[in-house]
Amino acid sequence: MIGIFDSGVGGMTVAKAIEKTLPEYRLVYFGDLARTPYGSKSPETIIRYARENTEFLISKGAKLIIIACNSAASVATETLKEEFDLPIFEVISPAIKKAVATSKTGRIGIIGTRATITSGVYEKKIRKQNSSFKVYSTPCPLLVPLVEEGWFEKRETKMILRRYLHPLKLKQVDSLVLGCTHYPLLKDLIRPRIGKRVKVIDSSEEVAADLKSYLREHSSFAKELTQNGRHHYYVSDITYTAHSIAQRIFGREIQLNKTTYAPQSGEVKSEK
């Protein structure tokens, strides 16, 4: 199975993109709602959460892991690759690849959680590909809670987005990377506020395309992935909003299975 984890339900945008791009493969998803948001946590804490999430997905049959949380991807990717002997994907590199390829002016904007922006991972990776590019980053700590609360049509959400995006408009960026998998749910609000000429890059779509290429090139490994049965969606807490957002993302009812943590051992157990 393809394992995906995020700090909440925003990572389901990745699951949906993969479901659309690779419909023959089964997914197992874990959303850590009980400990969200990750963006305000220390790197050490995020790494611990990422390790526990990965162990849980493997216990459910995952043979490949996608870190669908930008905050975790920015600080925990290398640790997971060192500690786990299976393919590890993350949402940052594919989005950067797309941004560098599509930007005509070399002025790229990034929005993300405070942890993602503070890590500087986007700037480092973009400049590694093209040192002449200018990267402008803005932390948007309020967006994940707004998405998790389902405040998509609220006046406050539109005002906050306008405030966050204004500095990037002044920098005249021509590409904007949505550096959090919650943000695709706000694309319809972001586009008119950043400007029609700006290419909005959805990391969910880019990681799905990257995974498709990988499986095409590694056909023997691809055959090991489950290609029958159903998708499984686990969360560490269940709320009405989580159900609502999951249904909004997929356009259908999604069964969320609650899990509980055993903090002493770091185990994650499924509730019957």
VOBA-1610 file (N, C-alpha, C; in pm, whole numbers, padded with zeros to 5 digits, always signed):
BEGIN
Met+00084-00119+00000Met+00000+00000+00000Met+00088+00125+00000Ile+00032+00234-00045Ile+00099+00363-00042Ile+00057+00433+00087Gly+00154+00462+00174Gly+00124+00527+00301Gly+00144+00677+00293Ile+00050+00752+00350Ile+00054+00898+00348Ile+00024+00949+00488Phe+00104+01043+00537Phe+00067+01104+00665Phe+00076+01255+00659Asp-00007+01317+00743Asp-00011+01462+00756Asp-00047+01495+00899Ser-00034+01622+00935Ser-00070+01665+01069Ser-00221+01672+01088Gly-00296+01667+00980Gly-00442+01672+00988Gly-00504+01610+00864Val-00612+01670+00817Val-00681+01616+00699Val-00639+01686+00571Gly-00559+01792+00580Gly-00516+01862+00460Gly-00439+01773+00364Gly-00365+01676+00420Gly-00289+01585+00337Gly-00376+01496+00250Met-00505+01496+00277Met-00596+01420+00191Met-00601+01478+00050Thr-00555+01602+00035Thr-00545+01657-00101Thr-00441+01578-00180Val-00336+01529-00110Val-00236+01443-00174Val-00299+01308-00207Ala-00373+01253-00111Ala-00439+01124-00133Ala-00534+01132-00253Lys-00609+01240-00263Lys-00700+01255-00375Lys-00625+01264-00508Ala-00515+01340-00510Ala-00436+01355-00632Ala-00378+01221-00675Ile-00332+01141-00578Ile-00276+01009-00610Ile-00386+00915-00655Glu-00499+00922-00589Glu-00614+00840-00627Glu-00655+00867-00772Lys-00648+00993-00811Lys-00683+01031-00947Lys-00575+00991-01047Thr-00449+01007-01009Thr-00337+00980-01099Thr-00304+00832-01108Leu-00317+00761-00995Leu-00283+00618-00987Leu-00399+00540-00925Pro-00512+00533-00992Pro-00632+00473-00933Pro-00621+00325-00903Glu-00522+00258-00961Glu-00510+00113-00940Glu-00447+00075-00807Tyr-00385+00172-00737Tyr-00316+00141-00612Tyr-00399+00178-00489Arg-00379+00101-00382Arg-00451+00125-00257Arg-00370+00216-00166Leu-00440+00297-00089Leu-00377+00395+00000Leu-00413+00368+00146Val-00318+00400+00235Val-00346+00404+00378Val-00299+00541+00426Tyr-00389+00613+00490Tyr-00365+00753+00528Tyr-00372+00767+00679Phe-00285+00854+00732Phe-00294+00888+00874Phe-00289+01039+00892Gly-00391+01093+00957Gly-00397+01236+00988Gly-00388+01256+01138Asp-00285+01326+01184Asp-00259+01340+01327Asp-00335+01458+01387Leu-00466+01451+01382Leu-00551+01561+01427Leu-00533+01594+01575Ala-00502+01494+01654Ala-00489+01516+01799Ala-00369+01604+01832Arg-00270+01608+01741Arg-00147+01684+01770Arg-00123+01797+01670Thr-00222+01823+01585Thr-00209+01932+01489Thr-00223+02067+01563Pro-00159+02175+01515Pro-00074+02183+01396Pro+00070+02149+01428Tyr+00144+02101+01329Tyr+00286+02072+01345Tyr+00370+02199+01328Gly+00316+02295+01253Gly+00394+02413+01217Gly+00445+02496+01332Ser+00382+02483+01448Ser+00425+02561+01564Ser+00513+02480+01660Lys+00541+02354+01624Lys+00620+02266+01710Lys+00769+02277+01679Ser+00853+02230+01772Ser+00999+02231+01752Ser+01037+02122+01652Pro+01152+02136+01585Pro+01198+02032+01492Pro+01207+01894+01558Glu+01255+01889+01683Glu+01269+01761+01753Glu+01134+01693+01771Thr+01033+01771+01806Thr+00900+01715+01826Thr+00840+01667+01694Ile+00857+01747+01589Ile+00804+01710+01458Ile+00869+01581+01409Ile+01000+01566+01428Ile+01070+01444+01387Ile+01015+01324+01463Arg+00990+01340+01590Arg+00935+01228+01669Arg+00796+01190+01618Tyr+00713+01289+01591Tyr+00580+01261+01538Tyr+00589+01190+01402Ala+00679+01238+01317Ala+00694+01180+01183Ala+00739+01035+01192Arg+00829+01006+01284Arg+00876+00869+01304Arg+00761+00779+01349Glu+00683+00825+01446Glu+00570+00746+01495Glu+00466+00724+01386Asn+00440+00827+01307Asn+00342+00815+01199Asn+00386+00714+01095Thr+00515+00716+01064Thr+00570+00623+00966Thr+00559+00479+01017Glu+00592+00458+01143Glu+00582+00324+01202Glu+00439+00273+01197Phe+00344+00362+01222Phe+00203+00322+01218Phe+00162+00280+01077Leu+00200+00358+00978Leu+00163+00326+00840Leu+00225+00195+00795Ile+00349+00171+00834Ile+00415+00045+00800Ile+00340-00072+00864Ser+00294-00052+00988Ser+00219-00158+01056Ser+00087-00188+00986Lys+00039-00094+00906Lys-00084-00113+00831Lys-00060-00160+00688Gly+00065-00190+00656Gly+00095-00247+00526Gly+00159-00155+00425Ala+00196-00033+00466Ala+00258+00061+00371Ala+00399+00014+00333Lys+00428+00016+00204Lys+00561-00018+00153Lys+00632+00105+00096Leu+00565+00218+00103Leu+00616+00345+00051Leu+00549+00455+00131Ile+00624+00555+00170Ile+00571+00662+00255Ile+00577+00797+00184Ile+00467+00871+00193Ile+00464+01008+00144Ile+00441+01101+00263Ile+00535+01191+00285Ile+00519+01291+00391Ile+00436+01404+00331Ala+00308+01407+00363Ala+00217+01505+00305Ala+00206+01631+00389Cys+00295+01644+00484Cys+00299+01760+00572Cys+00427+01836+00544Asn+00417+01960+00498Asn+00535+02039+00465Asn+00624+02062+00587Ser+00562+02083+00703Ser+00640+02106+00824Ser+00726+01984+00855Ala+00667+01864+00844Ala+00742+01741+00869Ala+00844+01716+00758Ala+00805+01743+00634Ala+00896+01722+00521Ala+01020+01809+00533Ser+01002+01930+00584Ser+01113+02025+00590Ser+01218+01989+00694Val+01178+01915+00798Val+01275+01885+00905Val+01297+01735+00929Ala+01207+01649+00880Ala+01215+01506+00917Ala+01249+01413+00801Thr+01253+01462+00679Thr+01274+01375+00563Thr+01404+01294+00573Glu+01515+01361+00600Glu+01643+01292+00604Glu+01648+01188+00715Thr+01588+01221+00829Thr+01584+01126+00941Thr+01508+01001+00902Leu+01392+01018+00839Leu+01311+00902+00799Leu+01383+00818+00695Lys+01452+00883+00603Lys+01525+00809+00501Lys+01639+00727+00561Glu+01698+00779+00667Glu+01808+00708+00734Glu+01756+00592+00819Glu+01637+00609+00877Glu+01588+00511+00973Glu+01498+00403+00914Phe+01441+00429+00796Phe+01347+00333+00738Phe+01393+00288+00600Asp+01390+00156+00579Asp+01438+00099+00453Asp+01321+00081+00355Leu+01268+00192+00309Leu+01162+00193+00209Leu+01159+00330+00143Pro+01101+00343+00024Pro+01099+00473-00044Pro+01024+00578+00037Ile+01085+00694+00053Ile+01024+00807+00124Ile+01007+00923+00025Phe+00884+00968+00007Phe+00857+01084-00078Phe+00810+01199+00009Glu+00827+01320-00040Glu+00776+01437+00032Glu+00722+01538-00070Val+00648+01635-00021Val+00576+01725-00110Val+00655+01849-00152Ile+00773+01867-00097Ile+00849+01989-00124Ile+00924+01983-00257Ser+01003+01879-00277Ser+01088+01870-00397Ser+01010+01876-00528Pro+00898+01802-00542Pro+00823+01810-00668Pro+00767+01950-00696Ala+00725+02020-00591Ala+00672+02155-00608Ala+00783+02251-00652Ile+00901+02235-00595Ile+01016+02318-00633Ile+01054+02294-00779Lys+01057+02169-00817Lys+01089+02133-00956Lys+00994+02203-01053Lys+00865+02203-01020Lys+00765+02267-01105Lys+00784+02419-01107Ala+00811+02477-00990Ala+00827+02622-00981Ala+00944+02671-01064Val+01057+02601-01053Val+01176+02639-01128Val+01153+02625-01278Ala+01078+02522-01316Ala+01054+02497-01458Ala+00956+02597-01520Thr+00863+02649-01441Thr+00758+02735-01497Thr+00783+02884-01479Ser+00867+02924-01383Ser+00889+03066-01359Ser+00964+03131-01475Lys+00911+03240-01524Lys+00975+03313-01635Lys+01062+03428-01585Thr+01031+03480-01466Thr+01106+03594-01413Thr+01207+03555-01306Gly+01196+03430-01257Gly+01286+03387-01151Gly+01251+03444-01016Arg+01124+03487-01000Arg+01078+03543-00873Arg+00966+03452-00821Ile+00999+03373-00720Ile+00907+03271-00670Ile+00863+03304-00528Gly+00735+03292-00504Gly+00679+03314-00371Gly+00646+03181-00305Ile+00664+03175-00174Ile+00633+03055-00096Ile+00544+03096+00020Ile+00436+03023+00042Ile+00358+03040+00164Ile+00354+02904+00235Gly+00366+02908+00367Gly+00367+02783+00443Gly+00352+02811+00591Thr+00363+02705+00670Thr+00357+02721+00816Thr+00486+02786+00864Arg+00487+02828+00988Arg+00606+02892+01043Arg+00726+02798+01042Ala+00702+02669+01074Ala+00812+02572+01076Ala+00872+02553+00937Thr+00786+02545+00836Thr+00834+02526+00699Thr+00914+02646+00652Ile+00862+02766+00675Ile+00929+02887+00629Ile+01060+02908+00705Thr+01058+02885+00837Thr+01177+02904+00918Thr+01290+02809+00877Ser+01253+02689+00832Ser+01354+02591+00793Ser+01435+02638+00672Gly+01376+02725+00590Gly+01445+02775+00471Gly+01465+02670+00363Val+01392+02558+00374Val+01414+02447+00281Val+01382+02483+00137Tyr+01278+02562+00117Tyr+01242+02599-00021Tyr+01349+02685-00085Glu+01396+02786-00010Glu+01500+02874-00063Glu+01626+02795-00098Lys+01667+02707-00008Lys+01789+02629-00031Lys+01778+02542-00156Lys+01666+02473-00169Lys+01649+02381-00281Lys+01631+02455-00414Ile+01560+02568-00412Ile+01542+02645-00535Ile+01674+02703-00582Arg+01750+02761-00490Arg+01877+02823-00528Arg+01983+02719-00566Lys+01964+02598-00517Lys+02055+02491-00556Lys+02034+02457-00704Gln+01909+02470-00749Gln+01878+02443-00890Gln+01911+02562-00979Asn+01890+02683-00924Asn+01920+02804-01002Asn+01952+02917-00905Ser+02080+02948-00892Ser+02125+03046-00793Ser+02079+03188-00823Ser+02032+03213-00946Ser+01989+03349-00981Ser+01845+03377-00940Phe+01771+03274-00903Phe+01631+03293-00866Phe+01619+03368-00733Lys+01516+03448-00722Lys+01485+03518-00598Lys+01363+03451-00536Val+01374+03420-00408Val+01268+03348-00338Val+01216+03435-00223Tyr+01086+03453-00219Tyr+01023+03535-00115Tyr+00923+03448-00039Ser+00946+03434+00090Ser+00865+03343+00173Ser+00785+03419+00277Thr+00662+03371+00299Thr+00575+03431+00399Thr+00512+03323+00486Pro+00537+03326+00617Pro+00470+03229+00705Pro+00322+03266+00720Cys+00237+03166+00718Cys+00092+03189+00726Cys+00032+03100+00835Pro+00066+03125+00961Pro+00027+03035+01070Pro-00123+03021+01093Leu-00201+03116+01046Leu-00345+03109+01072Leu-00423+03025+00971Leu-00361+02992+00858Leu-00436+02926+00751Leu-00477+02782+00783Val-00386+02705+00844Val-00421+02566+00876Val-00538+02560+00974Pro-00536+02637+01084Pro-00653+02635+01173Pro-00782+02678+01103Leu-00773+02775+01012Leu-00892+02819+00939Leu-00947+02707+00850Val-00856+02634+00785Val-00900+02522+00702Val-00958+02411+00788Glu-00889+02381+00899Glu-00937+02274+00987Glu-01074+02308+01047Glu-01103+02437+01061Glu-01233+02479+01112Glu-01337+02491+01001Gly-01293+02475+00876Gly-01387+02483+00765Gly-01431+02624+00731Trp-01347+02724+00762Trp-01383+02865+00740Trp-01347+02908+00597Phe-01402+02841+00498Phe-01366+02870+00360Phe-01433+02995+00304Glu-01549+03025+00352Glu-01624+03138+00297Glu-01631+03257+00393Lys-01560+03249+00503Lys-01565+03355+00603Lys-01490+03480+00556Arg-01544+03594+00591Arg-01481+03721+00558Arg-01341+03731+00620Glu-01328+03677+00743Glu-01200+03683+00812Glu-01091+03608+00735Thr-01126+03494+00677Thr-01029+03415+00601Thr-00980+03493+00480Lys-01070+03558+00411Lys-01034+03637+00293Lys-00944+03755+00330Met-00975+03817+00445Met-00893+03930+00491Met-00753+03885+00529Ile-00744+03771+00598Ile-00613+03719+00640Ile-00530+03679+00518Leu-00593+03616+00420Leu-00522+03579+00298Leu-00468+03703+00226Arg-00549+03805+00217Arg-00506+03928+00150Arg-00385+03987+00222Arg-00386+03982+00355Arg-00275+04035+00436Arg-00148+03953+00412Tyr-00161+03822+00410Tyr-00044+03735+00390Tyr+00014+03748+00249Leu-00072+03762+00149Leu-00026+03761+00010Leu+00023+03898-00039His-00015+04003+00032His+00021+04139-00013His+00172+04158-00032Pro+00257+04116+00063Pro+00403+04135+00043Pro+00455+04063-00081Leu+00397+03948-00114Leu+00441+03873-00231Leu+00397+03941-00360Lys+00282+04005-00355Lys+00237+04081-00472Lys+00332+04198-00497Leu+00376+04264-00390Leu+00468+04376-00403Leu+00601+04331-00462Lys+00640+04206-00436Lys+00766+04152-00490Lys+00750+04105-00633Gln+00628+04110-00684Gln+00598+04073-00824Gln+00643+03931-00856Val+00609+03837-00769Val+00639+03696-00797Val+00552+03650-00914Asp+00604+03557-00994Asp+00523+03504-01104Asp+00483+03359-01080Ser+00533+03301-00969Ser+00494+03166-00929Ser+00475+03165-00778Leu+00371+03097-00733Leu+00343+03088-00589Leu+00328+02942-00551Val+00417+02894-00466Val+00410+02756-00420Val+00326+02749-00294Leu+00225+02663-00297Leu+00143+02639-00178Leu+00219+02541-00091Gly+00293+02593+00006Gly+00382+02513+00087Gly+00317+02444+00203Cys+00193+02402+00186Cys+00121+02327+00289Cys+00007+02256+00218Thr-00014+02129+00249Thr-00117+02053+00178Thr-00258+02092+00218His-00273+02177+00319His-00405+02232+00349His-00444+02341+00248Tyr-00343+02408+00192Tyr-00369+02528+00114Tyr-00443+02507-00018Pro-00432+02388-00084Pro-00512+02370-00205Pro-00662+02391-00184Leu-00707+02371-00060Leu-00847+02394-00030Leu-00883+02543-00035Leu-00780+02626-00036Leu-00801+02771-00041Leu-00764+02830-00178Lys-00736+02744-00276Lys-00689+02792-00406Lys-00784+02893-00470Asp-00914+02867-00459Asp-01011+02959-00521Asp-01011+03096-00455Leu-00964+03104-00331Leu-00952+03232-00263Leu-00815+03295-00287Ile-00715+03211-00303Ile-00578+03259-00322Ile-00560+03321-00461Arg-00609+03256-00564Arg-00584+03301-00702Arg-00622+03447-00726Pro-00743+03492-00691Pro-00777+03632-00718Pro-00700+03731-00632Arg-00645+03684-00520Arg-00574+03774-00429Arg-00424+03783-00458Ile-00371+03686-00529Ile-00230+03693-00567Ile-00216+03747-00709Gly-00321+03734-00790Gly-00318+03788-00925Gly-00326+03680-01032Lys-00397+03708-01139Lys-00421+03610-01246Lys-00292+03568-01317Arg-00192+03655-01320Arg-00069+03622-01392Arg+00025+03532-01314Val-00007+03506-01189Val+00080+03424-01104Val+00039+03278-01113Lys+00135+03191-01143Lys+00111+03048-01148Lys+00107+02992-01007Val-00007+02935-00968Val-00021+02877-00834Val+00013+02728-00843Ile+00114+02687-00767Ile+00165+02551-00776Ile+00116+02468-00657Asp+00040+02363-00689Asp-00020+02274-00590Asp+00073+02154-00571Ser+00135+02143-00455Ser+00231+02035-00430Ser+00164+01898-00433Ser+00034+01892-00404Ser-00037+01764-00407Ser-00034+01704-00547Glu-00061+01785-00646Glu-00060+01739-00784Glu+00080+01701-00829Glu+00179+01776-00784Glu+00316+01751-00827Glu+00374+01623-00768Val+00344+01593-00641Val+00396+01471-00581Val+00329+01349-00641Ala+00202+01362-00680Ala+00133+01251-00746Ala+00199+01219-00881Ala+00234+01323-00955Ala+00300+01305-01084Ala+00439+01245-01064Asp+00509+01288-00959Asp+00642+01237-00929Asp+00635+01088-00893Leu+00536+01051-00815Leu+00518+00911-00775Leu+00486+00824-00896Lys+00404+00875-00986Lys+00369+00800-01107Lys+00495+00769-01189Ser+00583+00867-01202Ser+00708+00847-01276Ser+00796+00743-01207Tyr+00802+00751-01075Tyr+00884+00657-00998Tyr+00836+00513-01018Leu+00706+00492-01008Leu+00652+00357-01021Leu+00667+00304-01163Arg+00662+00394-01259Arg+00683+00353-01398Arg+00828+00306-01418Glu+00922+00373-01351Glu+01063+00338-01364Glu+01103+00219-01276His+01021+00189-01175His+01050+00078-01083His+00932-00020-01087Ser+00913-00082-01200Ser+00797-00167-01222Ser+00793-00289-01129Ser+00909-00343-01095Ser+00911-00460-01006Ser+00862-00422-00866Phe+00904-00304-00818Phe+00856-00256-00688Phe+00707-00224-00696Ala+00663-00164-00805Ala+00522-00127-00821Ala+00431-00249-00808Lys+00480-00365-00853Lys+00399-00486-00846Lys+00378-00533-00703Glu+00464-00486-00612Glu+00452-00525-00472Glu+00342-00447-00400Leu+00300-00335-00458Leu+00199-00252-00394Leu+00060-00311-00414Thr-00023-00298-00313Thr-00158-00352-00319Thr-00239-00287-00429Gln-00303-00369-00510Gln-00383-00317-00620Gln-00528-00365-00613Asn-00570-00408-00494Asn-00711-00443-00476Asn-00751-00407-00333Gly-00877-00419-00302Gly-00926-00379-00171Gly-00966-00233-00170Arg-00965-00173-00052Arg-01009-00034-00041Arg-00905+00052+00029His-00924+00182+00017His-00836+00276+00086His-00875+00281+00234His-00777+00312+00319His-00804+00323+00463His-00757+00460+00512Tyr-00843+00525+00589Tyr-00813+00659+00640Tyr-00822+00659+00792Tyr-00705+00681+00856Tyr-00697+00683+01000Tyr-00667+00825+01049Val-00720+00858+01165Val-00693+00988+01228Val-00675+00966+01378Ser-00599+01053+01443Ser-00578+01040+01587Ser-00687+01109+01667Asp-00777+01175+01598Asp-00896+01234+01662Asp-01000+01253+01553Ile-01126+01241+01589Ile-01234+01259+01492Ile-01320+01376+01535Thr-01339+01469+01443Thr-01426+01584+01468Thr-01525+01598+01353Tyr-01630+01671+01377Tyr-01727+01697+01271Tyr-01659+01768+01154Thr-01571+01863+01187Thr-01502+01939+01083Thr-01413+01848+00997Ala-01345+01751+01062Ala-01260+01658+00986Ala-01343+01581+00885His-01457+01533+00927His-01548+01461+00836His-01589+01552+00721Ser-01624+01676+00756Ser-01672+01772+00657Ser-01564+01804+00553Ile-01441+01827+00600Ile-01332+01860+00508Ile-01296+01741+00421Ala-01293+01621+00479Ala-01263+01501+00402Ala-01365+01484+00290Gln-01491+01505+00323Gln-01596+01493+00222Gln-01582+01602+00116Arg-01541+01722+00159Arg-01522+01832+00065Arg-01408+01802-00032Ile-01300+01743+00018Ile-01185+01711-00066Ile-01220+01605-00170Phe-01282+01497-00126Phe-01308+01384-00215Phe-01441+01391-00289Gly-01532+01473-00239Gly-01664+01479-00303Gly-01749+01357-00275Arg-01714+01285-00168Arg-01791+01167-00127Arg-01768+01142+00021Glu-01846+01055+00078Glu-01832+01021+00219Glu-01703+00941+00240Ile-01624+00981+00340Ile-01500+00912+00373Ile-01510+00859+00516Gln-01483+00730+00532Gln-01486+00671+00665Gln-01353+00696+00735Leu-01357+00767+00847Leu-01238+00795+00925Leu-01232+00699+01043Asn-01119+00630+01058Asn-01100+00536+01168Asn-01010+00599+01273Lys-01060+00608+01394Lys-00983+00674+01500Lys-00879+00580+01559Thr-00762+00638+01592Thr-00655+00564+01658Thr-00623+00630+01790Thr-00556+00557+01878Thr-00513+00615+02005Thr-00363+00595+02020Tyr-00299+00687+02090Tyr-00155+00681+02114Tyr-00127+00625+02253Ala-00017+00551+02261Ala+00035+00508+02391Ala+00167+00583+02410Pro+00165+00702+02472Pro+00283+00789+02479Pro+00409+00723+02535Gln+00393+00626+02627Gln+00511+00564+02689Gln+00594+00489+02584Ser+00527+00426+02489Ser+00599+00345+02391Ser+00599+00405+02254Gly+00517+00509+02233Gly+00508+00570+02102Gly+00421+00491+02006Glu+00354+00386+02056Glu+00272+00304+01969Glu+00146+00378+01929Val+00094+00341+01814Val-00033+00394+01768Val-00126+00275+01748Lys-00237+00271+01817Lys-00327+00157+01808Lys-00461+00197+01750Ser-00519+00108+01673Ser-00648+00137+01612Ser-00758+00104+01713Glu-00858+00189+01718Glu-00973+00162+01802Glu-01071+00078+01722Lys-01128-00018+01790Lys-01229-00103+01725Lys-01360-00027+01714
//
